[in-house]
């Protein structure tokens, strides 16, 4: 493994309720396109079917209608490869993406395994909010209040993420700063900041990840597709957000290293003065 690479994990959610095509998973897969080395110049677009059981497919011929080869129904989302390629995360990022089932037990199993397996520098969870009209950066996750039933018609018996855990955990990432920088980049997507991820699977996943990582996680809420943003819009926004978060992490790590060096110098000076006084 290249030690210079930064490991990033990005997750989106699968279908639930009225979200048969989950916008969060669309945005996450849009990021993959820029890092797919197998994409040739003839591959222009990727489509996703309205049927949740069908996998996204590549369309190689511009003369072929936008129909799913698996079920022959119309595909509704197109990701333009060339447009996304300009905004890739770069070769120094080792990216891993996962689709998370909308089930509490699946989250309790998957999220710890991601941190244990990859030891990532950053994990970004992405979810859809039917009430959102902007791409929203969540500042914190909450431990209590999980009464909503998941896709398996279940919820935690304790109605909390971690029994005995703090009520709220903040991300170490400065979401206000990331929001300002992404907003100023001219992507044409409105980005905002929130302190309430909703007390459902999104919030549950976020708190779990924050608890395991000591705050080194992030959560991004996206609106449903077409309300108002398309798949490519969400993909561009997510790429810009992840890029800014990585830069923030690098800056934060550099500050920590500088503080450690200053503390070591102070200890050496104190030890030297103590030796001179004692002699």
C-alpha positions in Angstrom: 0.0 0.0 0.0 1.2 3.5 -0.8 1.8 5.2 2.6 1.4 8.6 0.9 -2.2 7.9 0.1 -5.0 9.1 2.3 -7.7 6.5 2.9 -11.2 7.8 2.6 -14.5 5.9 3.1 -17.7 7.3 1.7 -21.1 5.7 2.3 -24.6 6.2 1.0 -27.9 4.6 1.9 -30.0 2.2 0.0 -33.7 2.5 -0.9 -36.3 3.2 1.8 -39.9 4.6 1.9 -40.5 6.8 -1.1 -36.8 7.0 -2.0 -36.7 4.1 -4.4 -33.6 5.6 -5.9 -31.7 7.1 -3.0 -30.0 10.4 -3.9 -27.3 9.8 -1.4 -26.1 6.6 -3.2 -26.4 8.4 -6.5 -24.0 11.1 -5.3 -21.6 8.6 -3.8 -21.4 6.6 -7.0 -20.9 9.8 -9.0 -17.6 10.2 -7.1 -16.5 6.7 -8.1 -16.6 7.7 -11.8 -13.6 10.0 -11.6 -11.5 7.3 -10.0 -12.5 4.4 -12.2 -9.4 3.7 -14.2 -11.3 1.3 -16.5 -13.4 4.0 -17.9 -12.3 4.6 -21.5 -12.8 7.7 -23.6 -15.8 6.1 -25.3 -17.7 5.8 -22.0 -19.7 9.0 -21.6 -22.4 8.4 -19.2 -23.7 6.1 -16.4 -27.4 5.5 -15.9 -29.4 4.3 -12.9 -32.7 2.5 -13.2 -35.9 3.3 -11.3 -35.9 -0.3 -10.1 -33.9 -0.6 -6.9 -32.8 -4.1 -7.6 -31.0 -3.1 -10.8 -27.4 -2.0 -10.9 -26.2 1.2 -12.5 -25.1 0.6 -16.0 -22.7 2.3 -18.5 -24.0 3.5 -21.9 -21.4 3.1 -24.6 -23.5 4.2 -27.6 -25.1 7.6 -27.8 -27.7 6.2 -30.3 -29.1 3.7 -27.8 -32.1 4.8 -25.8 -31.8 5.2 -22.0 -33.2 1.9 -21.1 -32.0 -0.5 -18.4 -30.6 -3.7 -19.9 -31.7 -5.7 -16.9 -35.4 -4.9 -16.8 -35.9 -2.8 -20.0 -37.4 0.1 -18.1 -36.4 3.8 -18.5 -33.3 5.0 -16.7 -33.9 8.3 -14.9 -30.4 9.6 -13.8 -27.4 10.3 -16.0 -23.9 11.0 -14.7 -21.7 12.7 -17.2 -18.2 11.2 -16.9 -16.3 14.1 -18.5 -17.8 16.7 -16.3 -17.1 14.8 -13.1 -13.6 13.9 -14.2 -12.5 17.5 -13.9 -13.4 17.5 -10.2 -11.8 14.2 -9.1 -10.3 13.6 -5.7 -6.9 12.8 -7.2 -4.6 9.8 -7.3 -3.4 10.3 -3.7 -6.8 9.3 -2.3 -7.5 5.6 -1.7 -11.4 5.8 -1.9 -13.7 3.0 -0.6 -17.5 3.4 -1.0 -20.3 1.4 0.6 -24.1 1.3 0.3 -25.6 1.1 3.7 -29.0 -0.7 4.2 -31.5 1.4 6.0 -31.5 -0.9 9.1 -30.1 -0.2 12.5 -28.5 -3.6 13.0 -26.7 -3.3 9.6 -25.3 0.1 10.7 -24.1 -1.4 14.0 -22.2 -4.1 12.1 -20.9 -2.2 9.1 -19.7 1.1 10.5 -17.3 -0.5 13.1 -16.0 -2.9 10.5 -15.1 0.1 8.2 -13.1 1.8 10.8 -11.4 -1.4 11.8 -10.6 -2.6 8.3 -9.4 0.6 6.7 -8.2 2.9 9.5 -9.3 5.8 7.3 -8.2 9.4 7.7 -11.8 10.4 6.9 -15.2 8.8 6.7 -18.0 10.7 5.1 -21.6 9.4 5.4 -24.2 10.7 3.0 -27.9 10.5 3.4 -31.1 11.9 1.8 -33.5 14.2 3.5 -37.0 14.7 2.0 -37.1 18.1 3.7 -33.8 19.3 2.4 -33.4 21.8 -0.4 -29.7 22.3 0.1 -26.7 20.1 0.5 -26.3 20.1 4.2 -23.3 19.5 6.4 -24.2 18.1 9.8 -22.1 19.3 12.7 -23.0 16.6 15.3 -24.6 13.3 15.9 -27.1 12.5 18.7 -27.3 9.4 20.9 -31.0 9.4 21.9 -34.5 9.4 20.4 -34.4 6.6 17.8 -38.1 5.6 17.7 -38.6 5.4 13.9 -38.8 1.9 12.4 -36.2 0.9 9.8 -36.8 -1.2 6.6 -37.1 -4.3 8.8 -39.7 -2.6 11.0 -37.3 -2.5 13.9 -35.7 0.2 16.1 -33.2 -0.1 19.0 -34.7 -1.4 22.2 -32.8 1.3 24.1 -33.8 3.9 21.5 -30.1 5.1 21.6 -26.9 4.4 19.6 -24.5 3.7 22.5 -25.8 3.0 25.9 -23.9 5.3 28.4 -22.5 7.4 25.6 -22.6 11.2 25.6 -25.8 12.8 24.4 -24.1 14.5 21.5 -20.8 14.3 19.7 -19.4 17.0 17.5 -17.3 16.4 14.4 -13.7 17.8 14.7 -14.2 19.1 11.1 -15.1 22.8 11.0 -18.3 22.5 9.0 -18.8 26.3 8.8 -15.4 26.7 7.2 -16.0 23.8 4.7 -19.4 25.3 3.9 -17.9 28.7 3.1 -15.1 27.3 0.9 -17.4 25.0 -1.1 -20.0 27.8 -1.5 -17.3 30.1 -2.8 -16.1 27.6 -5.4 -19.0 28.4 -7.8 -20.5 24.9 -8.2 -24.0 26.3 -8.4 -25.1 24.1 -5.5 -26.3 25.7 -2.2 -24.5 24.3 0.9 -25.6 24.9 4.4 -24.8 23.7 8.0 -27.1 21.9 10.5 -27.0 20.7 14.0 -29.8 18.1 13.7 -29.4 15.0 11.5 -32.9 13.9 12.2 -32.9 11.0 14.8 -33.3 8.3 12.1 -30.7 6.1 10.4 -28.7 9.1 9.2 -28.2 10.5 12.7 -27.8 6.9 14.1 -25.0 6.2 11.6 -23.3 9.5 12.2 -23.2 9.2 16.0 -21.9 5.7 15.8 -19.1 6.7 13.5 -18.3 9.8 15.6 -18.2 7.7 18.7 -15.8 5.2 17.1 -13.5 7.8 15.5 -13.4 10.4 18.3 -15.1 12.9 16.0 -13.2 12.2 12.8 -16.3 11.6 10.7 -18.7 13.8 8.7 -22.3 13.6 7.5 -23.8 15.2 4.4 -27.5 15.4 3.7 -28.6 15.8 0.1 -32.1 16.6 -1.1 -34.1 14.1 -3.3 -33.1 13.9 -6.9 -34.5 16.8 -8.9 -35.5 18.8 -5.9 -33.7 20.8 -7.1 -30.4 19.1 -8.0 -29.6 16.4 -10.5 -27.2 13.4 -9.9 -24.2 15.2 -11.5 -24.9 18.3 -9.3 -24.8 16.2 -6.1 -21.8 14.4 -7.3 -19.9 17.6 -7.9 -20.9 19.0 -4.6 -19.9 15.9 -2.7 -16.5 15.8 -4.4 -15.8 19.4 -3.5 -16.9 18.8 0.1 -14.7 15.7 0.6 -11.8 17.6 -0.9 -12.2 20.5 1.5 -12.6 18.1 4.4 -9.4 16.4 3.5 -7.6 19.7 3.4 -9.1 20.6 6.8 -7.8 17.3 8.2 -4.3 17.9 6.8 -4.3 21.4 8.3 -5.6 20.1 11.7 -3.0 17.3 11.7 -0.2 19.8 10.9 -1.3 22.0 13.8 -1.3 19.1 16.2 2.2 18.1 15.1 3.4 21.7 15.6 1.8 21.8 19.1 3.5 18.5 20.0 6.9 19.9 18.8 6.4 23.0 20.9 5.6 21.0 24.0 8.7 18.8 23.4 10.9 21.9 23.1 9.4 23.4 26.3 10.1 20.1 28.2 13.7 20.1 27.0 14.1 23.8 28.0 12.6 23.1 31.4 14.8 20.0 31.9 17.8 22.0 30.9 17.0 24.9 33.3 16.3 22.4 36.1 19.7 20.7 35.5 21.5 24.1 35.6 19.7 25.0 38.9 20.6 21.7 40.5 24.3 21.8 39.6 
